[in-house]
Amino acid sequence: MKALTFALVLSLGALLQHTPAAVADSGLKVVGTGDGLEMLREIGNGFSASYPDIELSIPPSIGSGGGIAAVSSGAERLGRVARPLKDSEVQYGLIYLPIARIPSAVFTHPSTGIKGLTSEELVKIYTGEVTNWAEVGGADLRVRLVRREDADSTLQVLRGSMPGWNDLAFSPRSKTALTTQDAISSAREVEGAIAFGPYSLPLEDGLNVLEIDESHPTDDSYPSAVTLALIYKDGTMDDQMKAFIEYAQSDKARSQIRDFGGVPVLK
């Protein structure tokens, strides 16, 4: 199904190739992952202040795969991804430019009364062995599990780096959030909820961002992170794209990345 969707987007892209006039009229959109969305929008605000003649849009998430499909097809010029490109995607002529390392985070609704967990407790919660927060020192409240789809970039990083997550089988009681913003909203709105996603400073407002094995996501000892990157198709660079990419790699943008809890990636 994913392959079919990708092929359809590529086919439609042939009808949507940008002429110079269309590029000037449409402005610049940066489409793709929801990871680091708030941070990238802040970078976008700084860019717009410096380049008021360029109409910049950073729309809601369509996932890394959606961004890759849109840029590969020519439907969009710039994408944002939170995973490396596959060999099959590189063959479409995509260029990958990492700009920030974003720690993965586990967070809960404040009602849980939890500030930190061991990695073993975290596994027991997501497998369904622990069903009440009181079992791990929290409130007498049912655990409400929020997970992501298997292809999610944060989940892939957690499986590759968080102890016990490599072959973790999620409890059938878990709810699958389809976007980062959906996962965050569920954790904010549902008492007893726990979710995971890319770390950003705004998560600290109204959520409990958990320490895992006594390490906070911003600590050097915290193991899990995703890399946020921009992508574009080779041979399509124009003045608008060049301006945004240069700004995203500037000292000012690096400062904005640090303000959001990320780590800038050097050129």
Residue frames as qw, qx, qy, qz and C-alpha x, y, z in Angstrom:
[[0.000, 0.884, 0.467, 0.000, 0.00, 0.00, 0.00],
 [0.298, -0.795, 0.111, 0.517, 2.84, 2.41, 0.88],
 [0.408, -0.143, 0.607, 0.667, 4.59, 1.59, -2.40],
 [0.221, 0.614, 0.675, 0.344, 1.36, 2.22, -4.34],
 [0.124, -0.932, -0.259, 0.220, 0.83, 5.57, -2.58],
 [0.390, -0.588, 0.336, 0.624, 4.42, 6.57, -3.31],
 [0.370, 0.144, 0.692, 0.603, 4.01, 5.66, -6.98],
 [0.115, 0.796, 0.576, 0.148, 0.78, 7.64, -7.26],
 [0.222, -0.886, -0.037, 0.405, 2.42, 10.71, -5.75],
 [0.410, -0.329, 0.527, 0.668, 5.30, 10.39, -8.21],
 [0.296, 0.445, 0.711, 0.458, 2.84, 10.17, -11.10],
 [0.023, -0.915, -0.401, 0.045, 0.91, 13.22, -9.95],
 [0.404, -0.674, 0.137, 0.603, 4.18, 15.09, -9.53],
 [0.435, 0.127, 0.561, 0.693, 4.72, 15.04, -13.29],
 [0.053, 0.754, 0.525, 0.390, 1.70, 17.33, -13.56],
 [0.370, -0.905, -0.192, 0.083, 2.93, 19.62, -10.79],
 [0.685, 0.021, 0.016, 0.728, 6.44, 20.55, -11.90],
 [0.141, -0.836, -0.208, 0.489, 7.23, 24.14, -10.97],
 [0.495, 0.657, 0.162, 0.546, 7.78, 26.73, -13.66],
 [0.359, 0.072, -0.281, 0.887, 9.74, 29.84, -12.55],
 [0.294, -0.394, -0.118, -0.863, 6.52, 31.87, -12.46],
 [0.749, -0.435, -0.436, -0.245, 4.74, 29.24, -10.38],
 [0.663, -0.143, -0.465, 0.569, 7.64, 29.12, -7.92],
 [0.118, 0.202, -0.161, 0.959, 7.52, 32.87, -7.44],
 [0.494, -0.388, -0.223, -0.745, 3.76, 32.82, -6.90],
 [0.803, -0.326, -0.480, -0.138, 3.57, 29.81, -4.61],
 [0.377, -0.770, 0.422, -0.295, 6.27, 30.71, -2.11],
 [0.388, 0.374, -0.830, 0.143, 8.26, 27.99, -0.38],
 [0.839, -0.385, 0.037, -0.384, 6.83, 25.04, 1.56],
 [0.142, 0.440, -0.864, 0.199, 8.89, 22.65, 3.69],
 [0.832, -0.160, -0.110, -0.520, 6.87, 19.44, 4.08],
 [0.595, 0.219, -0.765, 0.117, 7.33, 16.16, 5.93],
 [0.526, -0.203, -0.752, 0.342, 7.92, 14.86, 9.44],
 [0.404, -0.828, -0.215, -0.324, 6.27, 16.19, 12.60],
 [0.767, -0.365, -0.184, 0.494, 9.49, 15.65, 14.56],
 [0.414, -0.244, 0.007, 0.877, 10.97, 19.00, 15.56],
 [0.165, 0.695, 0.551, 0.431, 7.99, 20.85, 14.05],
 [0.256, -0.935, -0.213, 0.122, 7.86, 23.61, 16.69],
 [0.533, -0.528, 0.276, 0.601, 11.61, 24.12, 16.43],
 [0.419, 0.200, 0.565, 0.682, 11.56, 24.30, 12.63],
 [0.036, 0.841, 0.473, 0.260, 8.68, 26.76, 12.72],
 [0.377, -0.855, -0.016, 0.356, 10.71, 28.98, 15.05],
 [0.487, -0.220, 0.474, 0.700, 13.59, 28.79, 12.57],
 [0.263, 0.554, 0.626, 0.482, 11.02, 29.69, 9.91],
 [0.140, -0.937, -0.304, 0.097, 9.96, 32.77, 11.86],
 [0.422, -0.659, 0.249, 0.571, 13.56, 33.95, 11.98],
 [0.432, 0.108, 0.631, 0.636, 13.95, 33.27, 8.28],
 [0.143, 0.763, 0.570, 0.271, 10.78, 35.21, 7.43],
 [0.247, -0.907, -0.095, 0.328, 12.02, 38.20, 9.42],
 [0.399, -0.488, 0.460, 0.626, 15.25, 38.16, 7.40],
 [0.082, 0.022, 0.734, 0.674, 13.55, 37.40, 4.05],
 [0.371, 0.392, 0.499, -0.677, 10.12, 39.07, 4.16],
 [0.474, 0.429, -0.354, -0.683, 9.71, 38.78, 0.37],
 [0.353, 0.114, -0.911, -0.183, 9.69, 34.97, 0.53],
 [0.726, -0.274, 0.066, -0.627, 6.38, 33.46, 1.65],
 [0.208, 0.276, -0.926, 0.155, 7.45, 30.47, 3.78],
 [0.799, -0.259, -0.031, -0.541, 5.09, 27.71, 4.93],
 [0.129, 0.262, -0.935, 0.203, 5.92, 24.83, 7.30],
 [0.688, -0.225, -0.253, -0.642, 2.65, 22.86, 7.32],
 [0.755, -0.362, 0.435, -0.331, 1.54, 20.07, 9.70],
 [0.338, -0.373, 0.850, 0.157, 3.11, 16.64, 9.49],
 [0.847, 0.310, -0.183, -0.390, 2.67, 14.29, 6.54],
 [0.918, -0.252, 0.278, 0.131, 5.45, 12.05, 7.88],
 [0.286, -0.579, 0.577, 0.499, 9.00, 11.61, 6.63],
 [0.450, 0.182, 0.809, 0.332, 7.73, 9.27, 3.91],
 [0.299, 0.831, 0.466, -0.059, 5.20, 11.84, 2.75],
 [0.056, -0.892, 0.211, 0.396, 7.87, 14.51, 2.51],
 [0.389, -0.318, 0.738, 0.450, 10.16, 12.19, 0.56],
 [0.435, 0.463, 0.745, 0.205, 7.36, 11.30, -1.87],
 [0.191, 0.925, 0.263, -0.196, 6.39, 14.96, -2.38],
 [0.118, -0.799, 0.409, 0.423, 9.96, 16.08, -3.11],
 [0.461, -0.118, 0.800, 0.365, 10.80, 13.04, -5.24],
 [0.418, 0.593, 0.678, 0.121, 7.76, 13.67, -7.44],
 [0.234, 0.216, 0.212, 0.924, 8.43, 17.38, -7.85],
 [0.257, -0.757, -0.555, -0.230, 5.19, 18.28, -6.07],
 [0.374, -0.925, 0.011, 0.068, 7.28, 20.17, -3.49],
 [0.497, 0.731, -0.367, 0.291, 10.83, 21.51, -3.53],
 [0.075, 0.477, -0.699, 0.527, 11.94, 21.12, 0.09],
 [0.789, -0.365, -0.445, -0.217, 11.14, 18.36, 2.59],
 [0.245, -0.612, 0.593, -0.462, 11.92, 17.58, 6.20],
 [0.851, -0.027, -0.514, -0.103, 12.72, 14.07, 7.43],
 [0.499, -0.666, 0.455, -0.316, 13.60, 12.40, 10.72],
 [0.885, -0.131, 0.433, 0.106, 15.31, 9.33, 9.32],
 [0.217, -0.445, 0.626, 0.602, 18.12, 8.62, 6.86],
 [0.658, 0.440, -0.232, -0.565, 17.22, 8.13, 3.22],
 [0.854, -0.002, 0.519, 0.028, 16.96, 4.58, 1.91],
 [0.358, -0.229, 0.645, 0.636, 19.06, 3.54, -1.09],
 [0.277, 0.525, 0.743, 0.310, 15.90, 3.38, -3.19],
 [0.000, 0.933, 0.308, -0.187, 15.10, 7.00, -2.24],
 [0.319, -0.641, 0.346, 0.606, 18.61, 8.25, -2.97],
 [0.435, 0.146, 0.721, 0.520, 18.17, 6.86, -6.49],
 [0.200, 0.836, 0.501, 0.102, 15.54, 9.55, -7.09],
 [0.422, 0.512, -0.021, 0.748, 18.33, 12.13, -6.76],
 [0.438, -0.859, -0.210, -0.165, 17.48, 13.33, -3.26],
 [0.375, 0.456, -0.452, 0.669, 20.03, 15.36, -1.29],
 [0.659, -0.604, -0.443, 0.065, 20.05, 14.94, 2.51],
 [0.224, 0.557, -0.297, 0.742, 21.13, 17.86, 4.73],
 [0.562, -0.513, -0.598, 0.250, 21.03, 17.15, 8.51],
 [0.023, 0.698, -0.069, 0.712, 20.48, 20.26, 10.65],
 [0.395, -0.532, 0.427, -0.616, 19.73, 19.06, 14.20],
 [0.402, -0.043, -0.904, 0.139, 19.88, 16.09, 16.54],
 [0.524, -0.412, 0.032, -0.745, 16.64, 15.87, 18.55],
 [0.072, -0.156, 0.924, -0.342, 16.53, 13.61, 21.62],
 [0.490, -0.354, -0.706, -0.368, 13.63, 11.18, 21.85],
 [0.197, -0.253, 0.519, -0.793, 11.46, 11.74, 24.91],
 [0.344, -0.401, -0.847, -0.056, 8.93, 9.80, 26.98],
 [0.127, -0.173, 0.233, -0.949, 6.28, 11.99, 28.56],
 [0.175, -0.428, -0.882, 0.087, 3.13, 11.62, 30.62],
 [0.289, -0.745, -0.306, -0.518, 0.04, 13.51, 31.68],
 [0.003, 0.516, -0.523, 0.678, 0.84, 15.27, 35.01],
 [0.777, -0.355, 0.053, -0.517, -1.84, 13.19, 36.75],
 [0.876, 0.105, -0.460, 0.100, 0.51, 10.17, 36.74],
 [0.560, -0.804, 0.193, -0.058, 2.69, 11.69, 39.46],
 [0.900, -0.042, 0.204, 0.382, 5.75, 10.22, 37.73],
 [0.041, 0.926, -0.268, -0.263, 8.98, 12.14, 37.06],
 [0.196, 0.599, -0.757, -0.173, 11.21, 9.25, 36.04],
 [0.970, -0.009, 0.104, -0.221, 11.33, 5.52, 35.28],
 [0.445, -0.423, 0.727, 0.307, 13.93, 2.85, 34.87],
 [0.367, 0.324, -0.638, -0.594, 14.25, 1.42, 31.37],
 [0.100, -0.094, -0.990, 0.029, 12.94, -1.88, 32.77],
 [0.217, 0.472, 0.610, -0.599, 9.82, -0.18, 34.17],
 [0.348, 0.488, -0.219, -0.770, 9.26, 1.55, 30.84],
 [0.269, 0.139, -0.879, -0.369, 9.30, -1.80, 29.04],
 [0.009, -0.280, -0.920, 0.274, 6.86, -3.31, 31.53],
 [0.286, 0.502, 0.301, -0.758, 4.50, -0.37, 31.03],
 [0.419, 0.449, -0.391, -0.685, 4.45, -0.60, 27.25],
 [0.259, 0.064, -0.942, -0.206, 4.13, -4.39, 27.19],
 [0.619, -0.409, -0.303, -0.599, 1.14, -4.12, 29.54],
 [0.606, -0.128, -0.706, 0.343, 2.74, -5.86, 32.52],
 [0.133, -0.291, -0.443, 0.837, 2.30, -2.65, 34.55],
 [0.013, -0.580, -0.666, -0.469, -1.25, -1.32, 34.25],
 [0.320, -0.900, -0.290, -0.050, -1.49, 1.16, 37.15],
 [0.296, 0.756, -0.293, 0.504, 0.88, 4.02, 37.90],
 [0.616, -0.680, 0.279, -0.283, 0.89, 3.09, 41.58],
 [0.984, -0.034, 0.059, 0.163, 2.92, -0.01, 40.63],
 [0.680, 0.317, -0.072, 0.658, 5.88, 2.24, 39.75],
 [0.377, -0.296, -0.352, 0.804, 5.48, 4.81, 42.53],
 [0.064, -0.197, -0.250, -0.946, 2.89, 7.06, 40.93],
 [0.502, -0.043, 0.226, -0.834, -0.78, 7.84, 41.42],
 [0.414, 0.177, 0.881, -0.146, -3.46, 5.16, 41.76],
 [0.488, 0.622, -0.031, -0.612, -4.48, 5.63, 38.16],
 [0.864, 0.269, 0.416, 0.096, -4.80, 3.37, 35.13],
 [0.307, -0.405, 0.511, 0.694, -1.97, 3.57, 32.58],
 [0.627, 0.696, 0.260, -0.235, -3.20, 4.84, 29.19],
 [0.597, -0.242, 0.515, 0.565, -0.70, 3.81, 26.51],
 [0.501, 0.824, 0.009, -0.266, -0.03, 5.88, 23.42],
 [0.667, -0.202, 0.530, 0.483, 2.35, 4.46, 20.81],
 [0.308, 0.641, -0.314, -0.629, 3.34, 5.28, 17.22],
 [0.911, 0.373, -0.020, -0.173, 3.13, 3.27, 14.00],
 [0.897, -0.197, 0.219, 0.331, 6.03, 0.89, 13.34],
 [0.630, 0.492, 0.148, 0.582, 7.60, 3.14, 10.68],
 [0.184, -0.976, -0.055, -0.103, 7.77, 6.17, 12.99],
 [0.503, 0.613, -0.410, 0.450, 11.29, 7.62, 13.25],
 [0.322, -0.613, 0.491, -0.528, 11.23, 8.08, 17.04],
 [0.927, -0.175, 0.228, -0.242, 10.04, 4.49, 17.55],
 [0.869, 0.397, -0.213, 0.206, 12.80, 3.22, 15.27],
 [0.206, 0.654, -0.497, 0.531, 15.40, 5.12, 17.30],
 [0.613, -0.468, 0.418, -0.479, 13.96, 3.81, 20.58],
 [0.993, 0.045, 0.049, -0.093, 14.05, 0.26, 19.26],
 [0.757, 0.477, -0.272, 0.354, 17.67, 0.70, 18.29],
 [0.266, 0.518, -0.442, 0.682, 18.92, 2.41, 21.44],
 [0.518, -0.484, 0.299, -0.639, 16.60, 2.13, 24.47],
 [0.024, -0.222, 0.959, -0.175, 17.27, -0.98, 26.58],
 [0.339, 0.240, 0.854, -0.313, 14.58, -3.63, 26.09],
 [0.479, 0.581, 0.141, -0.643, 12.92, -1.96, 23.09],
 [0.043, 0.368, -0.767, -0.523, 14.53, -3.92, 20.24],
 [0.261, -0.161, -0.893, -0.330, 11.87, -6.64, 20.25],
 [0.210, 0.172, 0.576, -0.771, 9.29, -4.98, 22.51],
 [0.103, -0.405, -0.809, -0.412, 5.73, -6.13, 21.74],
 [0.209, -0.200, 0.149, -0.946, 3.27, -3.35, 22.52],
 [0.256, 0.261, 0.805, -0.467, 0.26, -4.09, 24.67],
 [0.073, 0.441, 0.744, 0.496, -2.91, -4.51, 22.57],
 [0.150, -0.804, -0.509, 0.268, -4.45, -1.89, 24.87],
 [0.307, -0.409, 0.122, 0.851, -2.22, 0.82, 23.38],
 [0.431, 0.827, 0.284, -0.222, -3.58, 3.57, 21.13],
 [0.631, 0.095, 0.345, 0.689, -1.64, 4.28, 17.93],
 [0.078, 0.842, 0.070, -0.528, -1.05, 7.98, 17.27],
 [0.745, 0.520, 0.313, 0.276, -0.54, 8.71, 13.57],
 [0.362, 0.749, -0.117, 0.543, 1.49, 11.92, 14.04],
 [0.420, 0.050, -0.512, 0.748, 3.81, 13.42, 16.64],
 [0.232, -0.254, 0.111, -0.932, 1.23, 16.12, 17.36],
 [0.751, -0.294, -0.397, -0.438, -1.47, 13.45, 17.94],
 [0.717, -0.126, -0.583, 0.360, 0.77, 11.69, 20.48],
 [0.193, 0.107, -0.366, 0.904, 1.48, 14.94, 22.32],
 [0.452, -0.292, -0.121, -0.834, -2.20, 15.95, 22.34],
 [0.784, -0.279, -0.529, -0.167, -3.21, 12.56, 23.77],
 [0.584, -0.103, -0.543, 0.594, -0.68, 12.87, 26.58],
 [0.008, -0.166, 0.191, -0.967, -1.86, 16.40, 27.36],
 [0.530, -0.211, -0.181, -0.802, -5.57, 15.60, 27.33],
 [0.834, -0.199, -0.461, -0.229, -5.93, 12.08, 28.76],
 [0.494, -0.670, 0.453, -0.319, -5.35, 11.42, 32.46],
 [0.829, -0.255, 0.498, 0.010, -2.89, 8.59, 33.01],
 [0.796, 0.605, 0.008, 0.031, -1.51, 8.80, 29.47],
 [0.502, -0.565, 0.472, 0.454, 2.08, 8.06, 28.48],
 [0.721, 0.684, 0.114, 0.022, 3.52, 8.71, 25.01],
 [0.605, -0.390, 0.318, 0.616, 6.83, 9.27, 23.26],
 [0.508, 0.818, 0.207, 0.171, 8.15, 11.57, 20.56],
 [0.564, 0.397, -0.142, 0.710, 10.96, 13.98, 19.72],
 [0.403, -0.581, -0.392, 0.588, 12.02, 16.23, 22.59],
 [0.192, 0.589, 0.134, 0.773, 11.35, 19.96, 22.43],
 [0.113, 0.066, -0.498, 0.857, 11.32, 22.56, 25.18],
 [0.499, -0.207, -0.087, -0.837, 7.53, 23.21, 24.88],
 [0.688, -0.186, -0.693, -0.110, 6.93, 19.61, 26.07],
 [0.339, -0.042, -0.650, 0.679, 8.04, 20.73, 29.53],
 [0.287, -0.036, 0.166, -0.943, 4.97, 22.98, 29.71],
 [0.737, -0.009, 0.063, -0.673, 2.01, 20.89, 30.89],
 [0.931, 0.100, -0.339, -0.086, 3.62, 17.45, 30.58],
 [0.647, -0.623, 0.432, 0.074, 5.98, 15.36, 32.68],
 [0.651, 0.604, -0.460, -0.001, 9.06, 14.71, 30.51],
 [0.905, -0.420, 0.067, -0.025, 10.52, 11.63, 32.16],
 [0.049, -0.687, 0.724, 0.018, 14.04, 10.83, 33.17],
 [0.969, 0.086, -0.189, -0.130, 14.94, 7.31, 32.06],
 [0.864, -0.095, -0.232, 0.437, 17.54, 5.56, 34.24],
 [0.405, -0.741, -0.138, 0.518, 18.10, 8.97, 35.90],
 [0.324, -0.119, 0.384, 0.857, 18.95, 10.69, 32.60],
 [0.356, 0.699, 0.282, -0.552, 16.91, 13.55, 31.12],
 [0.734, 0.565, 0.327, 0.184, 16.58, 13.74, 27.29],
 [0.247, 0.943, -0.168, 0.146, 18.91, 16.76, 27.28],
 [0.582, -0.651, 0.475, 0.107, 21.67, 14.88, 29.17],
 [0.296, 0.605, -0.689, -0.266, 24.66, 13.56, 27.24],
 [0.208, -0.182, 0.951, -0.136, 24.04, 10.14, 28.82],
 [0.672, 0.357, 0.406, -0.506, 20.54, 9.85, 27.32],
 [0.489, -0.136, 0.762, 0.402, 20.81, 7.29, 24.49],
 [0.419, 0.513, 0.723, 0.197, 17.98, 8.02, 22.07],
 [0.088, 0.633, -0.037, -0.768, 17.79, 10.77, 19.44],
 [0.646, 0.572, 0.472, 0.181, 16.57, 11.39, 15.88],
 [0.318, -0.266, 0.270, 0.869, 18.30, 13.55, 13.28],
 [0.392, 0.786, 0.368, -0.307, 16.17, 16.22, 11.59],
 [0.398, -0.178, 0.520, 0.734, 17.26, 16.88, 8.01],
 [0.466, 0.636, 0.014, -0.615, 16.16, 18.87, 4.99],
 [0.580, 0.078, 0.722, 0.370, 15.88, 17.15, 1.61],
 [0.440, 0.695, -0.049, -0.567, 15.68, 18.40, -1.94],
 [0.878, 0.336, 0.315, 0.132, 16.08, 16.96, -5.42],
 [0.503, -0.341, 0.375, 0.700, 19.44, 17.38, -7.10],
 [0.252, 0.214, 0.550, 0.767, 19.33, 19.98, -9.84],
 [0.119, -0.753, -0.588, -0.272, 16.30, 21.86, -8.46],
 [0.408, -0.469, -0.302, 0.723, 18.07, 24.42, -6.24],
 [0.161, 0.764, 0.305, 0.546, 16.67, 27.95, -6.64],
 [0.129, 0.487, -0.301, 0.809, 17.20, 31.22, -4.78],
 [0.637, -0.513, 0.030, -0.575, 14.37, 30.62, -2.30],
 [0.958, -0.178, -0.216, 0.057, 15.61, 27.15, -1.39],
 [0.629, 0.305, -0.328, 0.635, 19.22, 28.33, -1.12],
 [0.137, -0.582, 0.218, -0.772, 18.22, 31.18, 1.19],
 [0.791, -0.464, 0.013, -0.399, 16.30, 28.91, 3.55],
 [0.937, -0.017, -0.246, 0.247, 18.98, 26.20, 3.65],
 [0.436, 0.417, -0.325, 0.729, 21.69, 28.76, 4.38],
 [0.379, -0.576, 0.185, -0.700, 19.58, 30.29, 7.14],
 [0.918, -0.316, -0.113, -0.213, 18.84, 26.83, 8.66],
 [0.870, 0.029, -0.218, 0.442, 22.62, 26.26, 8.89],
 [0.160, 0.727, -0.168, 0.646, 23.40, 29.74, 10.25],
 [0.254, 0.094, -0.672, 0.690, 24.60, 30.64, 13.74],
 [0.424, -0.131, 0.181, -0.878, 21.21, 32.22, 14.49],
 [0.821, -0.061, -0.368, -0.431, 19.36, 29.02, 13.58],
 [0.608, 0.085, -0.720, 0.324, 21.81, 26.94, 15.63],
 [0.053, -0.137, 0.527, -0.837, 20.98, 29.14, 18.63],
 [0.666, -0.077, -0.039, -0.741, 17.26, 28.55, 18.03],
 [0.784, 0.040, -0.611, -0.104, 17.87, 24.80, 17.84],
 [0.362, 0.093, -0.715, 0.591, 19.66, 24.86, 21.21],
 [0.322, -0.145, 0.288, -0.890, 16.82, 26.92, 22.73],
 [0.808, -0.040, -0.178, -0.560, 14.44, 24.07, 21.82],
 [0.758, -0.384, 0.508, -0.140, 16.64, 21.41, 23.41],
 [0.909, 0.409, 0.040, 0.074, 18.19, 20.19, 20.16],
 [0.570, -0.511, 0.389, 0.512, 21.83, 19.82, 19.17],
 [0.478, 0.775, -0.179, -0.372, 22.87, 21.59, 15.95],
 [0.881, 0.086, 0.341, 0.317, 24.60, 19.48, 13.32],
 [0.170, -0.682, 0.328, 0.631, 27.67, 21.18, 11.90],
 [0.645, 0.649, -0.184, -0.360, 28.00, 21.60, 8.14]]
